[in-house]
């Protein structure tokens, strides 16, 4: 039986802790056998889960025999990880154990150095902090999970379910994984990635800068058919000067800024109206339905139809 050790550190996120326990603990093979022995372990007998205390039946010795180790996230990501925990994880990796993180658990895994030079993901809210702390890791905050073979990472909350189901499919095939997905009332694969849950923010101009009035005007007129020349004319600059000033003050170009403003407005309309998708694309300023769908997929990571199904108010 494959041993799964779920490592609970202090201030563990209860949702992240429960996800692998429920998914792996309830799996049954076609013959009725249980393929996983799931254990909760911790460096101390009890750890805080904020609203309650977790009492672990196993210490770090459980990592010595586990075939899979799952690292849930902890509140206050980025706090120092006990050296004994890092050593135990490195030792487990050296003997070939598979290590997967959920949400901010990627901070713990990255602290071991095992993710250096590899792709990884974590909750999008922690992306900037993660990059600052672990520059040797290739972070991709737009996906639900990353599979690097021995090491796997997932985004926040429900993305831990996606990762656990993915591991089940790796281990026992789609039939077993699909049954586990049904038990979790969860699709085996979700369309799109983490990007669909991120509200894209406009790159701001410094307060009081010469571009502030222009940015307000662009936001108010995003639905119009605006060209770079029209924007430059409004700003009283040449297109070359406008592009340079935009780069200097926002880090992007006028048209890229405009496209992002249009996508934000489209998201709002998809969530709050019953307007047809093509009509919304036209309302927010895209010249053709194809251009709207392509740009929306590029920014949000999923199609306008799929976004509406997921986020429209009932």
GUNU-740346 format. One record per residue: residue number from 1; y, x, z of N, C-alpha, C in turn. Coordinates in steps of 0.001 Angstrom, whole numbers. Layout:
BEGIN
- pos n.north n.east n.up ca.north ca.east ca.up c.north c.east c.up
- NUM Y X Z Y X Z Y X Z
...
//
This chain:
BEGIN
- pos n.north n.east n.up ca.north ca.east ca.up c.north c.east c.up
- 1 -1194 848 0 0 0 0 1247 886 0
- 2 2185 535 -849 3403 1324 -1006 4339 1052 170
- 3 4746 2103 861 5637 1947 2006 7099 1974 1564
- 4 7854 986 2043 9293 909 1795 9991 1031 3136
- 5 10817 2047 3293 11585 2242 4523 13034 1868 4257
- 6 13536 904 5005 14932 487 4888 15685 1117 6051
- 7 16614 2005 5745 17290 2798 6764 18553 2099 7253
- 8 18559 1722 8511 19715 1054 9107 20531 2069 9897
- 9 21742 2313 9460 22664 3166 10209 23663 2286 10963
- 10 24414 2880 11873 25342 2091 12674 26361 1392 11784
- 11 26679 149 12137 27586 -705 11364 26995 -1094 10013
- 12 25673 -1233 9964 25005 -1622 8728 25464 -3010 8294
- 13 25574 -3206 6985 25922 -4517 6426 24663 -5382 6454
- 14 24714 -6481 7168 23523 -7303 7388 22926 -7815 6078
- 15 23762 -8209 5148 23272 -8729 3866 22486 -7652 3123
- 16 23041 -6444 3085 22373 -5338 2390 21046 -4998 3058
- 17 21011 -5081 4381 19782 -4783 5116 18711 -5814 4833
- 18 19101 -7087 4787 18121 -8164 4616 17561 -8241 3202
- 19 18354 -7831 2204 17928 -8001 810 16586 -7330 500
- 20 16412 -6028 743 15104 -5429 439 13983 -5949 1335
- 21 14305 -6340 2571 13277 -6892 3452 12711 -8175 2873
- 22 13589 -9043 2385 13144 -10321 1836 12453 -10150 488
- 23 13058 -9344 -390 12484 -9212 -1741 11126 -8526 -1695
- 24 11044 -7341 -1101 9775 -6607 -1088 8770 -7233 -119
- 25 9281 -7816 962 8369 -8377 1943 7653 -9635 1493
- 26 8206 -10347 541 7616 -11616 92 6816 -11483 -1198
- 27 6779 -10295 -1787 6092 -10122 -3073 4581 -10281 -2910
- 28 3981 -10981 -3866 2533 -11085 -3947 2100 -10768 -5373
- 29 1023 -10018 -5501 440 -9739 -6819 -378 -10942 -7278
- 30 -773 -10994 -8538 -1547 -12143 -9033 -2815 -12429 -8224
- 31 -3414 -11392 -7609 -4610 -11618 -6805 -4291 -11972 -5358
- 32 -3012 -12135 -5053 -2603 -12505 -3706 -2318 -11332 -2787
- 33 -2572 -10111 -3242 -2367 -8937 -2387 -884 -8648 -2196
- 34 -571 -8049 -1054 796 -7635 -768 935 -6160 -1149
- 35 1795 -5839 -2112 1876 -4446 -2579 2756 -3544 -1718
- 36 3580 -4122 -839 4538 -3310 -97 4393 -3499 1419
- 37 4519 -2408 2124 4634 -2404 3578 6081 -2029 3883
- 38 6880 -3006 4324 8315 -2814 4483 8646 -2584 5957
- 39 9387 -1513 6230 9730 -1158 7599 11227 -881 7718
- 40 11794 -1289 8836 13176 -934 9151 13144 273 10072
- 41 13908 1294 9716 13979 2491 10556 15435 2833 10813
- 42 15660 3591 11874 17023 3956 12261 16973 5239 13074
- 43 18087 5965 13127 18092 7209 13925 18107 6943 15429
- 44 18450 5706 15825 18442 5314 17237 17701 3985 17349
- 45 17190 3638 18535 16428 2385 18669 17214 1138 18287
- 46 18527 1155 18494 19352 11 18146 20598 480 17395
- 47 21002 -311 16393 22241 -22 15658 23030 -1316 15530
- 48 24328 -1173 15376 25195 -2339 15260 25197 -2870 13829
- 49 25154 -4206 13734 25399 -4882 12466 26655 -5732 12598
- 50 27537 -5314 13473 28815 -5954 13804 28620 -7284 14527
- 51 28111 -8307 13845 27957 -9604 14497 26759 -9640 15444
- 52 25841 -8706 15287 24658 -8656 16142 24128 -7229 16154
- 53 23099 -7006 16954 22492 -5681 17070 21115 -5691 16426
- 54 20810 -4667 15664 19505 -4523 15023 18633 -3605 15870
- 55 17465 -4067 16214 16504 -3230 16930 15455 -2752 15932
- 56 15413 -1460 15689 14492 -891 14697 13177 -500 15354
- 57 12074 -861 14710 10742 -523 15234 10339 909 14914
- 58 11074 1546 14015 10692 2891 13577 11907 3802 13585
- 59 11656 5081 13847 12699 6089 13776 12695 6761 12419
- 60 13347 7911 12334 13445 8615 11057 12102 9142 10567
- 61 11091 9145 11433 9762 9593 10990 9202 8684 9893
- 62 9702 7446 9807 9239 6537 8750 9599 7055 7365
- 63 10642 7891 7291 11039 8449 5995 10063 9513 5509
- 64 9228 10014 6396 8302 11093 6040 7156 10605 5165
- 65 6826 9326 5264 5677 8797 4505 6065 7709 3507
- 66 7314 7273 3513 7734 6186 2635 7743 6622 1177
- 67 7247 5743 317 7325 6001 -1118 8678 5625 -1680
- 68 9306 4622 -1054 10648 4185 -1440 11507 4076 -193
- 69 12712 4597 -266 13675 4499 822 14885 3744 299
- 70 15307 2713 1041 16468 1917 649 17581 2155 1658
- 71 18769 2441 1145 19932 2717 1985 20928 1570 1854
- 72 20967 648 2819 21983 -415 2781 23366 172 3031
- 73 24381 -585 2658 25740 -155 2936 26099 -318 4396
- 74 27167 349 4804 27684 249 6170 29166 -86 6109
- 75 29629 -868 7073 31059 -1118 7192 31764 202 7507
- 76 32900 413 6859 33600 1676 7045 32958 2779 6242
- 77 32726 2519 4959 32079 3508 4090 32848 4817 4106
- 78 32120 5910 4057 32745 7219 4030 32766 7914 5368
- 79 32291 7236 6402 32214 7900 7701 31164 9009 7645
- 80 31302 10035 8483 30308 11110 8490 28907 10575 8772
- 81 27933 11086 8036 26531 10699 8216 25859 11726 9123
- 82 25109 11278 10127 24442 12252 11012 23629 13266 10217
- 83 23718 14528 10586 23033 15576 9844 21535 15373 9830
- 84 20977 14825 10905 19529 14589 10931 19118 13577 9870
- 85 19993 12624 9580 19708 11641 8532 19741 12309 7164
- 86 20763 13117 6907 20872 13811 5623 19674 14733 5398
- 87 19277 15433 6442 18128 16331 6324 16853 15555 6016
- 88 16661 14430 6704 15464 13618 6479 15425 13071 5052
- 89 16575 12684 4520 16626 12156 3154 16360 13264 2132
- 90 16927 14432 2355 16676 15546 1431 15194 15942 1453
- 91 14608 15951 2626 13188 16297 2737 12332 15274 2016
- 92 12659 13989 2186 11906 12934 1505 12034 13072 -7
- 93 13230 13391 -479 13436 13559 -1921 12648 14741 -2451
- 94 12551 15802 -1663 11849 17004 -2126 10359 16747 -2323
- 95 9798 15777 -1617 8376 15446 -1808 8188 14311 -2819
- 96 9294 13850 -3422 9198 12877 -4506 9471 11443 -4141
- 97 9924 11163 -2918 10222 9786 -2538 11346 9232 -3410
- 98 11241 7973 -3716 12279 7276 -4490 13332 6748 -3506
- 99 14606 6993 -3797 15662 6585 -2887 16647 5701 -3646
- 100 16889 4516 -3089 17788 3544 -3714 18861 3138 -2713
- 101 20078 2972 -3182 21164 2542 -2298 21701 1198 -2747
- 102 22176 434 -1779 22807 -855 -2049 24262 -771 -1617
- 103 25161 -1128 -2522 26593 -1199 -2211 27090 156 -1699
- 104 27713 164 -519 28278 1397 26 27226 2359 531
- 105 25958 1978 457 24892 2933 764 24930 4140 -149
- 106 25606 3999 -1294 25758 5137 -2215 26535 6275 -1564
- 107 27409 5963 -608 28144 7014 95 27177 7880 900
- 108 26183 7251 1517 25186 7997 2293 24344 8860 1361
- 109 23877 8278 267 23053 9024 -672 23835 10179 -1288
- 110 25090 9935 -1638 25908 10995 -2233 26175 12122 -1232
- 111 26255 11787 49 26522 12808 1072 25396 13832 1167
- 112 24203 13491 692 23080 14434 702 23205 15474 -399
- 113 24049 15191 -1409 24155 16068 -2575 23145 15738 -3659
- 114 22277 14767 -3391 21218 14448 -4351 21738 13752 -5609
- 115 22946 13197 -5539 23518 12526 -6707 24412 13435 -7534
- 116 24630 14659 -7115 25502 15567 -7865 24994 15745 -9290
- 117 25886 15555 -10248 25522 15687 -11646 24810 14485 -12219
- 118 24713 13399 -11441 24012 12188 -11894 24982 11016 -11964
- 119 24580 9986 -12730 25323 8727 -12744 24994 7936 -11488
- 120 25969 7156 -11035 25770 6307 -9868 26803 5199 -9906
- 121 26595 4188 -9055 27585 3132 -8902 27664 2749 -7445
- 122 28695 1994 -7116 28870 1440 -5780 29796 247 -5928
- 123 30125 -408 -4825 31038 -1552 -4900 32362 -1106 -5502
- 124 32895 -1920 -6391 34105 -1511 -7110 35290 -1261 -6173
- 125 35312 -1925 -5009 36422 -1701 -4090 36429 -277 -3527
- 126 35253 339 -3482 35163 1690 -2938 35152 2776 -3987
- 127 35399 2418 -5247 35259 3384 -6339 36210 4568 -6203
- 128 37474 4309 -5911 38437 5410 -5813 38087 6344 -4658
- 129 37710 5779 -3516 37329 6604 -2373 36092 7425 -2689
- 130 35138 6807 -3369 33902 7509 -3723 34208 8692 -4635
- 131 35026 8460 -5657 35373 9549 -6583 36049 10699 -5852
- 132 36938 10359 -4919 37653 11400 -4183 36706 12209 -3305
- 133 35721 11551 -2719 34805 12229 -1806 33704 12984 -2529
- 134 33282 12449 -3701 32124 13025 -4392 32443 13243 -5876
- 135 33317 14178 -6180 33724 14386 -7572 32594 14880 -8468
- 136 31518 15410 -7893 30413 15910 -8711 29499 14792 -9193
- 137 29716 13571 -8700 28895 12429 -9111 29614 11689 -10234
- 138 28888 11302 -11263 29456 10550 -12389 29436 9065 -12047
- 139 30523 8566 -11497 30567 7182 -11028 30849 6219 -12166
- 140 30079 5129 -12216 30293 4056 -13179 30418 2748 -12397
- 141 31636 2334 -12050 31808 1147 -11210 31727 -170 -11966
- 142 31428 -122 -13267 31402 -1345 -14064 30034 -1955 -14243
- 143 28993 -1382 -13629 27630 -1872 -13836 27063 -2414 -12526
- 144 25980 -3189 -12634 25351 -3765 -11451 24460 -2752 -10744
- 145 23801 -1892 -11512 23006 -830 -10893 22802 290 -11897
- 146 22427 1449 -11368 22143 2624 -12198 20769 3149 -11795
- 147 19907 3356 -12781 18567 3899 -12552 18524 5314 -13116
- 148 18451 6295 -12222 18346 7696 -12616 16935 8230 -12363
- 149 15969 7323 -12335 14599 7747 -12102 14251 7755 -10628
- 150 14380 8913 -9988 14068 9014 -8564 15167 8417 -7696
- 151 16389 8400 -8218 17518 7925 -7430 18178 6747 -8137
- 152 18391 5672 -7390 18973 4458 -7947 20108 3991 -7037
- 153 21155 3445 -7642 22286 2936 -6875 22672 1573 -7418
- 154 23219 733 -6548 23647 -593 -6997 25038 -899 -6494
- 155 25651 -1894 -7105 26978 -2335 -6705 26868 -3214 -5455
- 156 27920 -3960 -5160 27966 -4683 -3899 27123 -5940 -3838
- 157 26764 -6298 -2608 26169 -7584 -2242 25012 -7978 -3165
- 158 25205 -9016 -4002 24110 -9555 -4794 23524 -8549 -5778
- 159 24265 -7499 -6116 23710 -6482 -7009 22517 -5784 -6374
- 160 22419 -5814 -5044 21230 -5287 -4388 19985 -6064 -4782
- 161 20133 -7362 -5002 19014 -8176 -5506 18612 -7728 -6907
- 162 19617 -7503 -7756 19316 -7024 -9110 18521 -5725 -9056
- 163 18928 -4823 -8178 18249 -3533 -8078 16823 -3686 -7563
- 164 16638 -4495 -6527 15280 -4676 -5983 14352 -5317 -7011
- 165 14851 -6287 -7744 14034 -6910 -8787 13710 -5908 -9895
- 166 14664 -5047 -10201 14419 -3998 -11192 13304 -3059 -10725
- 167 13315 -2690 -9443 12262 -1834 -8903 10909 -2530 -8961
- 168 10890 -3820 -8660 9634 -4576 -8754 9092 -4547 -10180
- 169 9974 -4721 -11128 9535 -4715 -12524 9024 -3339 -12920
- 170 9663 -2291 -12429 9170 -939 -12695 7775 -741 -12120
- 171 7567 -1261 -10922 6311 -1028 -10226 5172 -1913 -10714
- 172 5476 -3195 -10984 4396 -4168 -11208 4597 -5069 -12420
- 173 5616 -4812 -13221 5789 -5572 -14452 6647 -6811 -14289
- 174 6964 -7419 -15427 7913 -8526 -15462 7370 -9797 -14825
- 175 6061 -10022 -14894 5506 -11263 -14348 5711 -11317 -12841
- 176 5373 -10236 -12158 5552 -10183 -10700 7039 -10238 -10358
- 177 7858 -9517 -11102 9293 -9502 -10827 9912 -10875 -11067
- 178 9466 -11577 -12114 10001 -12902 -12405 9664 -13889 -11286
- 179 8459 -13790 -10734 8099 -14661 -9625 8968 -14368 -8397
- 180 9225 -13099 -8132 10100 -12738 -7020 11519 -13251 -7261
- 181 11969 -13208 -8522 13295 -13720 -8846 13374 -15223 -8594
- 182 12309 -15945 -8939 12295 -17388 -8690 12350 -17680 -7194
- 183 11629 -16902 -6392 11662 -17095 -4940 13063 -16852 -4385
- 184 13787 -15947 -5029 15146 -15627 -4588 16188 -16526 -5239
- 185 15748 -17463 -6089 16642 -18332 -6867 17679 -17460 -7584
- 186 17152 -16532 -8351 17972 -15481 -8954 17434 -15195 -10350
- 187 18299 -15055 -11360 17783 -14649 -12665 17248 -13222 -12604
- 188 16184 -12958 -13370 15625 -11614 -13383 16624 -10607 -13920
- 189 17445 -11039 -14869 18521 -10192 -15384 19776 -11028 -15504
- 190 20891 -10506 -15013 22171 -11175 -15162 22941 -10552 -16307
- 191 23600 -11404 -17076 24406 -10893 -18191 25664 -10237 -17643
- 192 26073 -9158 -18285 27291 -8481 -17883 27046 -7534 -16725
- 193 28092 -6955 -16242 27983 -6002 -15151 28980 -6317 -14058
- 194 29239 -5322 -13238 30147 -5500 -12116 31569 -5788 -12594
- 195 31882 -5386 -13809 33245 -5545 -14304 33694 -6994 -14316
- 196 32754 -7939 -14481 33149 -9339 -14563 33673 -9864 -13224
- 197 33384 -9157 -12136 33844 -9588 -10814 35131 -8890 -10400
- 198 35641 -8022 -11243 36847 -7260 -10919 38028 -7896 -11640
- 199 39055 -8252 -10898 40276 -8751 -11525 41050 -7553 -12041
- 200 41181 -7423 -13365 41859 -6237 -13898 43322 -6205 -13486
- 201 43757 -5087 -12978 45134 -4934 -12532 45943 -4185 -13572
- 202 47166 -4643 -13768 48043 -3956 -14688 48495 -2633 -14082
- 203 48506 -1555 -14872 49089 -304 -14369 50562 -538 -14044
- 204 50993 -329 -12814 52381 -648 -12454 53349 442 -12902
- 205 54574 18 -13168 55648 986 -13381 56316 1236 -12040
- 206 56841 2425 -11818 57542 2691 -10559 58658 1678 -10335
- 207 58778 1206 -9068 59806 211 -8748 61190 742 -9129
- 208 61949 -114 -9804 63292 260 -10214 63345 1043 -11514
- 209 62195 1233 -12165 62189 2000 -13409 62777 1170 -14541
- 210 63096 1847 -15622 63701 1159 -16755 62729 196 -17434
- 211 61417 340 -17183 60446 -536 -17828 60205 -1837 -17079
- 212 60661 -1945 -15846 60385 -3160 -15064 60813 -4444 -15787
- 213 62046 -4539 -16298 62431 -5778 -16996 61563 -6048 -18221
- 214 61185 -4992 -18934 60352 -5164 -20126 58960 -5665 -19737
- 215 58396 -5150 -18662 57065 -5582 -18241 57077 -7051 -17827
- 216 58125 -7472 -17142 58235 -8896 -16780 58315 -9752 -18034
- 217 59083 -9286 -19017 59219 -10036 -20277 57880 -10097 -21015
- 218 57157 -8974 -21032 55850 -8957 -21680 54889 -9934 -21011
- 219 54896 -9968 -19691 54007 -10867 -18974 54340 -12323 -19289
- 220 55639 -12630 -19386 56061 -14000 -19670 55795 -14398 -21116
- 221 55713 -13430 -22007 55591 -13724 -23441 54284 -13206 -24036
- 222 53285 -12984 -23195 52026 -12405 -23674 51345 -13278 -24719
- 223 51590 -14580 -24688 50940 -15477 -25641 51546 -15454 -27029
- 224 52686 -14780 -27197 53314 -14702 -28508 52658 -13620 -29363
- 225 52876 -13706 -30659 52369 -12698 -31588 53327 -11514 -31561
- 226 53065 -10577 -30663 53973 -9451 -30460 53429 -8197 -31118
- 227 54266 -7521 -31835 53909 -6233 -32430 54572 -5122 -31623
- 228 54125 -3900 -31848 54737 -2762 -31172 56220 -2673 -31535
- 229 56533 -2980 -32787 57929 -2918 -33229 58776 -3956 -32498
- 230 58197 -5169 -32277 58940 -6213 -31575 59173 -5832 -30117
- 231 58190 -5215 -29504 58327 -4789 -28107 59371 -3682 -28005
- 232 59325 -2743 -28950 60297 -1647 -28942 61709 -2185 -29150
- 233 61832 -3195 -30042 63138 -3797 -30265 63668 -4465 -29011
- 234 62813 -5140 -28281 63230 -5775 -27034 63711 -4722 -26026
- 235 63029 -3567 -26021 63384 -2501 -25081 64573 -1684 -25561
- 236 64969 -1862 -26812 66069 -1078 -27352 65694 375 -27563
- 237 64442 621 -27943 63962 1986 -28151 63223 2050 -29478
- 238 62983 3259 -29947 62076 3444 -31073 60650 3287 -30573
- 239 59724 3020 -31480 58331 2873 -31055 57797 4164 -30445
- 240 58229 5289 -30984 57781 6576 -30455 58277 6782 -29027
- 241 59541 6468 -28785 60093 6616 -27427 59433 5632 -26468
- 242 59214 4404 -26937 58575 3397 -26083 57179 3849 -25663
- 243 56390 4347 -26605 55046 4820 -26272 55096 5954 -25249
- 244 56051 6868 -25449 56157 7999 -24528 56536 7525 -23123
- 245 57530 6629 -23039 57966 6132 -21727 56839 5350 -21041
- 246 56112 4566 -21817 54990 3805 -21245 53943 4741 -20676
- 247 53596 5763 -21424 52608 6739 -20961 53070 7411 -19661
- 248 54343 7767 -19646 54885 8467 -18486 54894 7579 -17243
- 249 55220 6290 -17426 55470 5429 -16275 54314 4505 -15903
- 250 53389 4239 -16830 52257 3353 -16508 50899 3987 -16789
- 251 50894 5086 -17539 49629 5719 -17869 48880 5049 -18992
- 252 49503 4088 -19677 48838 3398 -20776 49857 3136 -21877
- 253 49459 2422 -22927 50357 2118 -24040 50852 679 -23928
- 254 51926 335 -24626 52428 -1048 -24576 51380 -2076 -25011
- 255 50649 -1794 -26084 49675 -2773 -26572 48478 -2896 -25632
- 256 48046 -1787 -25041 46958 -1883 -24073 47392 -2687 -22852
- 257 48608 -2483 -22410 49144 -3256 -21287 49182 -4740 -21645
- 258 49633 -5041 -22867 49725 -6425 -23329 48339 -7071 -23403
- 259 47355 -6357 -23934 46000 -6901 -24028 45442 -7237 -22635
- 260 45723 -6377 -21664 45229 -6625 -20317 45897 -7856 -19715
- 261 47172 -8036 -19966 47876 -9228 -19492 47262 -10480 -20110
- 262 46897 -10399 -21382 46293 -11553 -22052 44908 -11873 -21483
- 263 44137 -10836 -21181 42804 -11068 -20626 42898 -11702 -19243
- 264 43840 -11243 -18421 44034 -11851 -17099 44360 -13330 -17236
- 265 45216 -13665 -18164 45578 -15073 -18375 44378 -15853 -18907
- 266 43604 -15260 -19786 42409 -15928 -20309 41407 -16207 -19189
- 267 41215 -15257 -18278 40316 -15479 -17147 40765 -16694 -16343
- 268 42052 -16792 -16095 42574 -17929 -15334 42296 -19243 -16058
- 269 42519 -19278 -17368 42291 -20510 -18135 40811 -20864 -18203
- 270 39957 -19863 -18324 38515 -20121 -18351 38037 -20696 -17015
- 271 38652 -20251 -15931 38260 -20716 -14600 38801 -22109 -14288
- 272 39950 -22459 -14841 40658 -23652 -14357 40822 -24763 -15373
- 273 40442 -24552 -16644 40608 -25597 -17655 39298 -25840 -18394
- 274 39303 -26911 -19186 38148 -27202 -20048 38465 -26889 -21505
- 275 39538 -26172 -21750 39913 -25828 -23121 38795 -25019 -23782
- 276 38612 -25236 -25080 37628 -24472 -25829 37981 -22988 -25786
- 277 36948 -22155 -25860 37160 -20708 -25767 38079 -20216 -26877
- 278 37880 -20701 -28096 38738 -20261 -29199 40190 -20667 -28966
- 279 40400 -21855 -28396 41762 -22308 -28109 42404 -21402 -27068
- 280 41645 -21004 -26067 42192 -20125 -25036 42577 -18781 -25637
- 281 41725 -18253 -26515 42048 -16994 -27178 43366 -17070 -27917
- 282 43600 -18213 -28590 44851 -18402 -29320 46022 -18571 -28354
- 283 45790 -19309 -27255 46848 -19545 -26279 47374 -18250 -25668
- 284 46471 -17314 -25428 46903 -16088 -24742 47380 -15017 -25710
- 285 47325 -15310 -27018 47984 -14404 -27955 47093 -13621 -28891
- 286 45779 -13889 -28909 44909 -13167 -29825 44905 -13863 -31181
- 287 44969 -13068 -32233 45101 -13620 -33573 43853 -14249 -34127
- 288 42680 -13891 -33596 41433 -14460 -34107 40435 -14581 -32966
- 289 39488 -15550 -33073 38461 -15690 -32035 37633 -14425 -31860
- 290 37369 -13727 -32969 36566 -12500 -32880 37300 -11423 -32086
- 291 38590 -11265 -32366 39379 -10260 -31629 39407 -10586 -30142
- 292 39523 -11874 -29814 39539 -12283 -28406 38210 -11976 -27737
- 293 37114 -12359 -28373 35793 -12137 -27762 35504 -10640 -27599
- 294 35844 -9866 -28600 35590 -8424 -28525 36390 -7782 -27404
- 295 37665 -8119 -27303 38506 -7530 -26263 38067 -8003 -24880
- 296 37718 -9285 -24757 37287 -9818 -23466 36013 -9115 -22997
- 297 35055 -8952 -23905 33797 -8281 -23547 34056 -6829 -23151
- 298 34985 -6181 -23828 35270 -4784 -23539 35884 -4621 -22151
- 299 36766 -5544 -21767 37459 -5431 -20482 36628 -5984 -19332
- 300 36009 -7153 -19534 35350 -7876 -18445 33863 -7555 -18355
- 301 33268 -7143 -19474 31857 -6787 -19435 30921 -7920 -19753
- 302 31446 -9086 -20093 30612 -10221 -20461 31410 -11094 -21420
- 303 30788 -12100 -21987 31477 -12952 -22962 32328 -13997 -22254
- 304 33323 -14568 -22944 34114 -15643 -22324 33251 -16817 -21880
- 305 32243 -17200 -22672 31363 -18312 -22297 30605 -18001 -21010
- 306 30053 -16796 -20909 29304 -16427 -19709 30229 -16340 -18493
- 307 31430 -15827 -18710 32390 -15759 -17608 32712 -17156 -17096
- 308 32929 -18080 -18011 33242 -19461 -17595 32087 -20073 -16814
- 309 30852 -19869 -17256 29710 -20429 -16541 29657 -19896 -15114
- 310 30026 -18630 -14923 29935 -18030 -13610 31098 -18384 -12685
- 311 32290 -18572 -13249 33474 -18632 -12396 34311 -19893 -12514
- 312 33963 -20801 -13398 34797 -21989 -13540 34706 -22862 -12292
- 313 35854 -23367 -11827 35885 -24258 -10666 35180 -25561 -11016
- 314 34389 -26044 -10087 33675 -27308 -10304 34538 -28483 -9893
//
